[in-house]
Amino acid sequence: MGKLFGYDEKLRFDTGNENYYELLKDGLLHPSKAGVVLMSPFAKLVLSLNGVKYGRGVRVYGIPRIENRGKISLGNNMRLNSAVCTYNSGNLEGPVLLRASKEGSIITGDEVYLNGTSIISEISVTLGSRIMIGANTVIMDTNTHNVPWENRLRRWDKIVRKPVKIEDDVWIGASCFIMKGVTVGKGSIIAAGSVVSKDVEPFSIYAGNPAVFVKKIDEE
Ligand SMILES: CC(C)(COP(=O)(O)OP(=O)(O)OC[C@H]1O[C@@H](n2cnc3c(N)ncnc32)[C@H](O)[C@@H]1OP(=O)(O)O)[C@@H](O)C(=O)NCCC(=O)NCCS
């Protein structure tokens, strides 16, 4: 009974419910939410069918959109949240989208939480471990089209592509854009609604469009 009613920090972080009683009540009041959680093992099939490698304890809430012509490899204890009715701090408009072209690769460490996140790779997007990404953020390692006007509809080989790296323990807020060639340093935070086009120093907060340094974070 203690477990049912007692405060559980991990449960609170994962589901927003303080104890198992609240979780149960939540499930009964919002059956679609409970359904999405129960369907998680089946939603994982979408990863396997698209040739995505993934580790232990991966939770897939809602159906992600995967286009894998290159390499996609996800670590342990990942969470892919695509559903409007599950736990996120934003009203997700779209599913998680992972698109790796023939030359592209998306590699993550462990415990990376993607909330309606889009990752577009034509060369390399690497994420470390223990990373949280708020709703509707886009990470891309390519301009997707050419800058010179006469080449925009042709010459796909000329498109600028530069690897993106998100280091361990980074928190990216909701509705951000992380552009080609950027490294976000360990432990940093990108404020909600930022557009990051230059490297981000470790243990720092960056905000705005273009994102600029706001303040340092204590490393202790
Ligand atoms: C980055 C963040 C954590 C900073 O929080 P904080 O430490 O309390 O910082 P403050 O609110 O004191 O803001 C510090 C400065 O950054 C500015 N700032 C904060 N968020 C900003 C944003 N999204 N865009 C532009 N500037 C921002 C503030 O105006 C302030 O500027 P000032 O120093 O000129 O007064 C918070 O603003 C944020 O964006 N959180 C993300 C929330 C989110 O997206 N959640 C989704 C679920 S993961």
Ligand as a Chemical Component Dictionary entry (heavy atoms), coordinates in Angstrom:
data_LIG
# 
_chem_comp.id                   LIG 
_chem_comp.type                 NON-POLYMER 
_chem_comp.pdbx_formal_charge   0 
_chem_comp.three_letter_code    LIG 
# 
loop_
_chem_comp_atom.comp_id 
_chem_comp_atom.atom_id 
_chem_comp_atom.alt_atom_id 
_chem_comp_atom.type_symbol 
_chem_comp_atom.charge 
_chem_comp_atom.model_Cartn_x 
_chem_comp_atom.model_Cartn_y 
_chem_comp_atom.model_Cartn_z 
_chem_comp_atom.pdbx_ordinal 
LIG C1  C1  C 0 16.552 28.264 -20.454 1  
LIG C2  C2  C 0 15.703 28.315 -19.208 2  
LIG C3  C3  C 0 15.774 26.984 -18.468 3  
LIG C4  C4  C 0 16.300 29.432 -18.346 4  
LIG O1  O1  O 0 15.640 29.500 -17.117 5  
LIG P1  P1  P 0 16.261 30.440 -15.907 6  
LIG O2  O2  O 0 17.569 29.884 -15.469 7  
LIG O3  O3  O 0 15.187 30.538 -14.886 8  
LIG O4  O4  O 0 16.583 31.795 -16.629 9  
LIG P2  P2  P 0 15.810 33.193 -16.602 10 
LIG O5  O5  O 0 14.338 33.012 -16.780 11 
LIG O6  O6  O 0 16.298 33.933 -15.401 12 
LIG O7  O7  O 0 16.351 33.899 -17.929 13 
LIG C5  C5  C 0 17.679 34.333 -18.063 14 
LIG C6  C6  C 0 17.729 35.293 -19.247 15 
LIG O8  O8  O 0 17.462 34.543 -20.455 16 
LIG C7  C7  C 0 16.331 35.100 -21.126 17 
LIG N1  N1  N 0 15.553 33.972 -21.669 18 
LIG C8  C8  C 0 15.051 32.911 -20.993 19 
LIG N2  N2  N 0 14.414 32.086 -21.818 20 
LIG C9  C9  C 0 14.499 32.632 -23.055 21 
LIG C10 C10 C 0 14.015 32.245 -24.334 22 
LIG N3  N3  N 0 13.327 31.104 -24.503 23 
LIG N4  N4  N 0 14.306 33.020 -25.385 24 
LIG C11 C11 C 0 15.002 34.183 -25.230 25 
LIG N5  N5  N 0 15.492 34.590 -24.036 26 
LIG C12 C12 C 0 15.227 33.843 -22.964 27 
LIG C13 C13 C 0 15.562 35.854 -20.052 28 
LIG O9  O9  O 0 14.789 36.891 -20.622 29 
LIG C14 C14 C 0 16.681 36.400 -19.198 30 
LIG O10 O10 O 0 17.248 37.524 -19.835 31 
LIG P3  P3  P 0 17.952 38.716 -18.978 32 
LIG O11 O11 O 0 19.153 38.100 -18.318 33 
LIG O12 O12 O 0 18.298 39.736 -20.027 34 
LIG O13 O13 O 0 16.928 39.178 -17.989 35 
LIG C15 C15 C 0 14.206 28.610 -19.545 36 
LIG O14 O14 O 0 14.061 29.996 -19.949 37 
LIG C16 C16 C 0 13.687 27.754 -20.701 38 
LIG O15 O15 O 0 13.713 28.137 -21.868 39 
LIG N6  N6  N 0 13.214 26.521 -20.377 40 
LIG C17 C17 C 0 12.777 25.612 -21.380 41 
LIG C18 C18 C 0 11.364 25.168 -21.088 42 
LIG C19 C19 C 0 10.895 24.204 -22.133 43 
LIG O16 O16 O 0 11.041 24.398 -23.320 44 
LIG N7  N7  N 0 10.306 23.116 -21.669 45 
LIG C20 C20 C 0 9.812  22.112 -22.577 46 
LIG C21 C21 C 0 9.867  20.812 -21.964 47 
LIG S1  S1  S 0 11.474 20.099 -21.973 48 
# 
loop_
_chem_comp_bond.comp_id 
_chem_comp_bond.atom_id_1 
_chem_comp_bond.atom_id_2 
_chem_comp_bond.value_order 
_chem_comp_bond.pdbx_ordinal 
LIG C1  C2  SING 1  
LIG C2  C3  SING 2  
LIG C2  C4  SING 3  
LIG C2  C15 SING 4  
LIG C4  O1  SING 5  
LIG O1  P1  SING 6  
LIG P1  O2  DOUB 7  
LIG P1  O3  SING 8  
LIG P1  O4  SING 9  
LIG O4  P2  SING 10 
LIG P2  O5  DOUB 11 
LIG P2  O6  SING 12 
LIG P2  O7  SING 13 
LIG O7  C5  SING 14 
LIG C5  C6  SING 15 
LIG C6  O8  SING 16 
LIG C6  C14 SING 17 
LIG O8  C7  SING 18 
LIG C7  N1  SING 19 
LIG C7  C13 SING 20 
LIG N1  C8  SING 21 
LIG N1  C12 SING 22 
LIG C8  N2  DOUB 23 
LIG N2  C9  SING 24 
LIG C9  C10 SING 25 
LIG C9  C12 DOUB 26 
LIG C10 N3  SING 27 
LIG C10 N4  DOUB 28 
LIG N4  C11 SING 29 
LIG C11 N5  DOUB 30 
LIG N5  C12 SING 31 
LIG C13 O9  SING 32 
LIG C13 C14 SING 33 
LIG C14 O10 SING 34 
LIG O10 P3  SING 35 
LIG P3  O11 DOUB 36 
LIG P3  O12 SING 37 
LIG P3  O13 SING 38 
LIG C15 O14 SING 39 
LIG C15 C16 SING 40 
LIG C16 O15 DOUB 41 
LIG C16 N6  SING 42 
LIG N6  C17 SING 43 
LIG C17 C18 SING 44 
LIG C18 C19 SING 45 
LIG C19 O16 DOUB 46 
LIG C19 N7  SING 47 
LIG N7  C20 SING 48 
LIG C20 C21 SING 49 
LIG C21 S1  SING 50 
# 
